[in-house]
């Protein structure tokens, strides 16, 4: 992946606040929207996308049953170039991942919670509710990045980490 594409990928992942989450729901594909933050541990080179979900949500139950998921992050359709850019040319990345529920005793819980709350400070009160959990999405396998029209590429987890550059948002 060339430096310009890597920069675009990093900006896309760090710059957005929601992703489409694909899970299996009663054996069928199911998509929902989740807010996420980026967490990167330089020491271990781990990259996680972090969300905070209620156990009352269908996608939460789906992830508990089948932790293999996929996140789709897309550039916004709005803006001055809306008319000049067809939807097929919008940058987007599809990231297969494994969802892990992080309990309060986990060594990374505080730093994951902090990453999420720095991006979504309004969610602080929800951390007091018993049915909410932190879920960490660990990229698993190759992602598919569309950098624009006819600019599709396969991206390794190492390339994802490099594009994000360890910056957490």
Buried (B, 14 or more C-beta within 10 A) or exposed (E): BEEEBBEBBBBBBBEBEEBBBBBBBEEEEBEBEBBBBBBBEEEEEBBBBBBBBEEEBEBBBBBBEEBBBBBBBBBEEEEEEEEEBEEEBBBBBBBBBBBBBBEEEBEBBEBBBBBBBEBBEEBEEBBEEEEBBBBBBBBBEBBBBBBBEEEEBEBEBEBBBBBBEBEBB
